[in-house]
Amino acid sequence: MNALDGIRVLDLSRVLAGPWSTQILADLGADVVKVERPLTGDDTRGWGPPFLHDTQGRDTAESAYYLGANRNKRSMTCNIASPLGQGLIRSLALHSHVFVENYKVGDMSRYGLDYATLKAINPKLVYCSITGFGQTGPYRERAGYDFAVQAMGGLMSVTGERDDEGGGPQKVGVAVADLFTGMYATVAILAAIRHAERTGIGQHIDMALLDTQVAMLANLGANFLVNGATSAPPLRMGNAHVNIVPYQVFETAPKTSGERDFVIVAVGNDGQFAKLCEVIGHADWSQDPRFVRNQDRVRHRNVLIPMIADALLKSGKYVWLEALEAAKVPCGPINNLAEVFADPHIQARQMVDHWQHGLGVPLDLVASPMKLSQTPVRRDLPPPSLGQHTDEVLKEWLGFESSQCEALRQASAI
């Protein structure tokens, strides 16, 4: 049994933010039907390489990007630009609990698939719209992409090396605005499902990447607003923390190959700082009035950090990691992805799902991190074929006969 057994989700979203949200709902047991364009499907089906290889080592049509955002779903095709296709979606919406779309503002109205129309059909429907800039405001008609939103939402202004160290604005290595919007959308959908169960009334959820990105500024946004709108905006700090010292990357002695090596140290309180000082052979630093409290260390970071950096250069990464972990000082290596997936802890936590794909080849993908003791998440393959479940869904949700499905196919509605 899964937590969301019995919840039907009609998913008209593409690429990442919407699919990420519906993937989480599917992990939790919802029946997510991914509605894709006939012939081409979700854009990400073609976003490669890498693509999954067949038994001969040749590229298939299965992109890693698509596979990583659509597990546990069923795929059906529908041409929502056609009247027949629009009518089909309205019929499916009548039997849905949740409807998710990430079309441009106004597109759903032109198709007769907007919230007002579907609410008249199904008053309990939870309808989630995901766009770059939301349904209101002067930017509402703009196309919004993660990269642009990271820039506009302030994240890139605080990400990257410091200007005085030759740095510049830098985006995050994964599409965090998309991913966080998907996460916030999931939370909102679950709350709206709860409300609909209690009251019989659904609602429209208006999710915007830019809103989410601004919310994600977290303590940096709070720092700026609490200081007052006339204060100087925070600057890029590289791998350092604006409010905590020492909390950054440090170079250690090089590897035996001569390659540079690094460790991260994340001292969160004054007690941990005292332990760090003992480990690196300078216990007296924790009694220095310039460094006793965190606020003192923040004010004197330009003095303290070079001192710590010099000390850590005297030994190799693993020497320091062993000593710091023994002293309960938060620290860690900087792993590449090969090291991540080889890590015994990641393996013990079952963070990789292993399947045999229908093409006859093994398929490994990152697993859901949610571990529920009573209602464990599902661990099913993404739909390997575009439209694989079209007839199945129409028969199951709408009671269609095979002849009706074939008639829709002949009319290019599916």
C-alpha positions in Angstrom: 0.0 0.0 0.0 1.2 3.5 -0.9 0.3 6.8 0.8 -1.5 8.2 -2.3 -3.2 5.1 -3.5 -6.4 6.0 -5.3 -5.3 9.5 -6.3 -5.4 10.1 -10.0 -3.1 12.8 -11.5 -3.5 14.0 -15.1 -0.1 15.4 -15.9 0.2 17.7 -18.9 3.5 19.1 -17.9 6.8 18.8 -19.8 10.6 19.1 -19.2 11.4 19.4 -15.4 9.5 21.4 -12.8 6.1 19.8 -13.5 7.4 16.3 -14.2 9.5 16.5 -11.0 6.4 17.3 -9.0 4.3 14.6 -10.5 7.2 12.1 -10.2 7.1 12.7 -6.4 3.3 12.1 -6.4 3.9 8.9 -8.4 6.6 7.8 -6.0 4.0 8.2 -3.2 1.5 6.0 -5.0 -0.6 8.3 -7.1 -1.7 7.0 -10.5 0.1 9.6 -12.7 -0.9 9.6 -16.4 1.6 11.6 -18.4 -0.1 13.2 -21.4 2.4 13.6 -24.2 2.3 15.0 -27.7 1.8 12.3 -30.4 4.9 11.3 -32.3 7.4 13.5 -30.3 6.4 13.4 -26.7 8.0 15.3 -23.9 10.9 17.5 -25.2 13.3 15.8 -22.8 12.9 12.5 -24.7 15.3 13.9 -27.2 17.6 15.7 -24.7 20.8 13.7 -25.1 23.2 12.1 -25.3 23.4 10.3 -23.1 20.7 7.8 -24.2 20.1 4.4 -22.9 22.0 1.8 -25.0 20.4 -1.3 -26.5 22.0 -4.8 -26.2 24.3 -3.9 -29.2 25.5 -0.7 -27.4 23.6 1.6 -29.8 21.7 4.7 -28.7 17.9 4.2 -28.2 15.2 6.8 -28.0 15.4 6.7 -24.2 17.2 9.8 -22.9 18.7 9.8 -19.5 17.1 13.1 -18.8 13.6 11.8 -19.5 14.2 8.6 -17.6 15.3 10.6 -14.5 12.1 12.7 -14.2 9.3 10.3 -15.1 9.5 7.1 -13.0 6.3 5.4 -11.8 4.1 7.1 -14.5 2.0 5.9 -17.3 2.4 7.6 -20.8 -0.5 8.3 -23.1 -0.6 10.5 -26.1 -3.2 13.2 -26.9 -3.3 16.0 -29.4 -4.7 18.8 -27.3 -4.7 21.2 -30.3 -7.6 19.1 -31.8 -11.2 19.4 -30.6 -11.4 15.6 -30.1 -8.2 15.7 -28.0 -9.5 18.6 -25.9 -12.7 16.7 -25.3 -10.8 13.7 -24.2 -8.8 15.6 -21.7 -12.0 17.1 -20.3 -13.4 13.6 -19.9 -10.3 12.4 -18.1 -10.3 15.5 -15.9 -13.8 14.5 -14.7 -12.2 11.3 -13.2 -9.0 13.0 -11.9 -8.1 14.4 -8.5 -5.2 16.5 -9.7 -4.4 18.3 -13.0 -0.9 19.6 -13.6 0.1 21.8 -16.6 3.0 24.1 -17.4 1.8 25.8 -20.6 2.2 29.5 -21.2 -0.4 31.7 -19.6 -3.5 31.7 -21.7 -2.8 28.5 -23.6 -5.1 26.3 -21.5 -7.9 28.8 -22.0 -7.5 28.6 -25.8 -7.8 24.9 -25.6 -10.8 24.9 -23.2 -8.7 23.3 -20.5 -8.3 26.2 -18.1 -9.2 25.9 -14.4 -12.5 27.7 -14.8 -13.7 25.2 -17.5 -12.5 22.1 -15.7 -13.8 23.3 -12.3 -17.3 23.4 -13.8 -16.8 19.8 -14.8 -15.1 18.6 -11.6 -15.5 21.0 -8.6 -13.1 18.9 -6.4 -10.3 19.1 -9.0 -6.9 20.4 -7.7 -5.4 22.3 -10.7 -1.8 23.2 -10.6 -0.3 25.7 -13.1 3.5 26.0 -13.3 5.1 28.8 -15.2 8.2 30.9 -15.1 6.5 34.0 -13.8 3.0 33.1 -12.6 -0.5 33.9 -13.8 -0.3 37.6 -12.7 2.2 40.4 -12.9 3.9 42.2 -15.7 6.1 39.2 -16.7 3.3 36.7 -16.8 3.4 36.1 -20.6 7.2 35.6 -20.7 8.7 32.2 -21.1 10.6 31.3 -18.0 13.6 29.0 -17.9 15.6 27.9 -15.0 18.9 29.6 -16.1 17.1 33.0 -16.6 15.3 32.6 -13.3 18.5 31.8 -11.3 19.8 35.1 -12.7 16.7 37.2 -12.2 15.9 35.8 -8.8 19.2 36.8 -7.3 20.8 33.3 -7.0 23.6 33.9 -9.5 24.5 37.2 -7.8 25.5 35.2 -4.7 26.9 32.1 -6.4 30.5 32.0 -7.7 33.9 33.1 -6.5 34.4 36.5 -5.0 35.1 39.4 -7.3 38.4 40.1 -5.6 39.5 36.5 -6.5 38.6 36.8 -10.1 35.1 35.4 -9.8 31.9 36.1 -11.6 28.2 35.1 -11.4 27.6 31.4 -11.6 24.5 29.2 -12.0 24.1 26.1 -9.9 25.1 22.9 -11.5 21.5 21.5 -11.6 18.3 23.3 -12.4 17.4 24.2 -8.8 14.7 26.7 -9.7 12.9 24.0 -11.6 13.5 21.3 -8.9 12.4 23.5 -6.0 9.4 24.7 -7.9 8.5 21.0 -8.4 8.9 20.4 -4.7 6.8 23.4 -3.6 4.2 22.4 -6.2 4.0 18.9 -4.6 3.5 20.4 -1.1 0.8 22.7 -2.4 -0.9 19.9 -4.3 -1.0 17.6 -1.2 -2.4 20.5 0.9 -5.1 21.2 -1.7 -6.0 17.4 -1.9 -6.5 17.5 1.9 -8.7 20.6 1.6 -10.7 19.0 -1.2 -11.2 15.9 0.9 -12.6 17.9 3.8 -14.7 20.4 1.8 -15.4 18.9 -1.6 -13.9 22.1 -3.1 -10.8 22.1 -5.3 -8.6 25.0 -6.1 -6.1 26.6 -8.5 -2.5 26.5 -7.6 -0.3 29.2 -9.2 3.3 28.2 -9.1 6.1 30.4 -10.6 9.8 29.6 -10.9 10.7 33.2 -10.0 8.6 33.2 -6.9 10.2 30.0 -5.8 13.7 31.3 -6.5 13.1 34.4 -4.4 11.8 32.2 -1.6 14.9 30.0 -1.9 17.1 33.0 -1.1 16.4 32.0 2.5 18.8 33.5 5.0 20.4 35.7 2.4 17.0 37.3 1.5 16.3 37.7 5.2 19.7 39.2 5.8 19.0 41.8 3.1 15.5 42.7 4.2 16.3 42.8 7.9 19.1 45.2 7.2 16.8 47.4 5.2 16.2 47.8 1.5 18.9 50.5 1.4 21.6 48.2 2.6 24.2 46.8 0.2 23.2 43.5 -1.4 25.2 40.4 -0.3 28.2 39.6 -2.4 29.4 36.3 -3.8 31.4 34.4 -1.3 32.6 31.5 -3.3 32.5 28.4 -1.1 32.4 30.4 2.1 29.4 31.1 4.2 28.2 34.6 4.7 27.1 34.1 8.3 29.4 31.3 9.6 33.2 31.0 9.9 35.0 28.7 9.1 32.6 27.1 6.7 34.2 26.5 3.3 36.6 24.5 1.1 40.2 24.2 2.2 43.1 22.8 0.2 45.1 20.0 1.8 48.4 18.4 0.9 48.3 17.1 -2.7 47.5 13.5 -3.6 50.4 11.1 -4.2 49.9 11.8 -7.9 50.6 15.5 -7.3 47.0 16.5 -8.0 45.5 19.1 -5.8 43.1 17.9 -3.1 40.5 19.5 -0.9 38.3 19.1 2.1 35.3 21.0 3.3 35.0 22.2 6.9 31.6 23.3 8.2 32.0 24.6 11.8 28.6 25.4 13.1 29.3 26.6 16.6 32.0 27.8 19.0 32.5 24.3 20.5 33.2 22.8 17.1 35.7 25.6 16.4 37.6 24.8 19.6 37.8 21.1 18.5 39.0 22.2 15.0 41.8 24.2 16.6 42.9 21.3 18.7 43.0 18.9 15.7 45.1 21.3 13.5 47.5 21.9 16.4 46.5 25.5 17.4 44.2 25.2 20.4 45.1 28.7 21.4 43.2 30.2 18.5 39.9 29.3 20.1 40.9 31.6 23.0 41.9 34.5 20.8 39.4 37.4 21.4 39.2 37.8 17.6 37.9 34.2 17.1 36.1 33.1 20.3 32.6 33.6 19.1 31.2 33.0 15.6 30.4 36.7 15.2 34.0 37.5 16.0 35.2 35.0 13.4 32.9 36.5 10.8 34.3 40.0 11.4 37.9 38.7 11.3 37.5 36.0 8.6 40.3 37.7 6.5 42.7 37.0 9.3 41.5 33.6 10.4 41.0 31.8 7.1 44.6 32.1 5.8 45.8 30.8 9.2 43.6 27.7 8.9 44.4 27.3 5.2 48.2 27.2 6.0 47.6 24.6 8.8 45.6 22.2 6.6 48.2 22.2 3.8 50.5 20.3 6.1 48.7 16.9 5.7 46.6 15.0 3.2 42.8 15.0 2.9 42.1 11.6 4.5 44.4 12.4 7.4 42.3 15.4 8.2 39.0 13.7 7.5 39.8 10.9 10.0 40.9 13.3 12.7 38.1 15.8 12.2 35.4 13.1 12.2 36.9 11.6 15.4 36.6 15.1 17.0 33.0 15.5 15.7 33.9 18.5 13.6 31.6 18.6 10.5 33.7 17.9 7.4 33.7 15.9 4.2 35.4 15.2 0.9 34.3 16.7 -2.4 33.2 13.7 -4.4 32.7 13.4 -8.1 29.6 11.4 -9.2 31.6 8.2 -9.6 32.7 8.5 -6.0 29.1 9.4 -4.9 27.6 6.2 -6.4 30.5 4.1 -5.2 30.1 5.4 -1.6 29.1 2.5 0.7 26.7 4.7 2.6 24.8 5.8 -0.6 24.6 2.1 -1.5 23.4 1.1 2.0 20.7 3.8 1.7 19.5 2.3 -1.6 19.8 5.5 -3.5 20.0 3.7 -6.8 17.2 1.7 -8.3 18.1 -1.2 -10.5 15.8 -2.5 -13.3 15.9 -4.6 -16.4 14.6 -2.4 -19.2 12.1 -3.8 -21.7 14.9 -3.5 -24.3 16.7 -6.2 -22.5 19.4 -4.1 -20.9 20.0 -3.1 -17.2 18.9 0.4 -16.2 20.1 2.2 -13.1 18.6 5.5 -12.0 18.7 7.7 -8.9 16.0 6.5 -6.4 13.5 8.6 -4.4 15.0 9.8 -1.1 11.7 9.4 0.8 11.7 6.5 3.2 8.3 6.0 4.8 8.0 3.2 7.4 4.4 2.3 6.7 3.8 3.4 3.1 7.0 2.9 1.2 7.5 4.6 -2.1 7.0 2.9 -5.4 10.0 1.8 -7.4 8.7 1.3 -11.0 10.3 2.1 -14.4 9.5 5.3 -16.3 7.3 4.5 -19.3 9.8 3.3 -21.8 7.6 3.9 -24.9 5.7 7.1 -25.9 2.0 6.5 -25.5 2.5 3.0 -24.1 -0.5 3.2 -21.8 -2.9 5.3 -23.9 -5.5 2.5 -24.6 -5.1 1.2 -21.1 -5.9 4.5 -19.4 -8.9 5.2 -21.7 -10.3 1.8 -21.0 -9.6 2.0 -17.3 -10.6 5.6 -16.6 -13.3 6.1 -19.2 -14.5 2.6 -19.9 -13.7 2.9 -23.6 -13.8 -0.1 -26.0 -10.9 -0.9 -28.3 -12.9 0.4 -31.3 -13.3 3.8 -29.6 -9.5 4.0 -29.0 -8.9 3.1 -32.6 -11.3 5.7 -33.9 -9.5 8.4 -31.9 -6.2 7.2 -33.3 -7.5 7.3 -36.8 -8.6 10.9 -36.2 -5.1 11.8 -34.9 -6.5 12.7 -31.5 -4.2 10.2 -29.8 
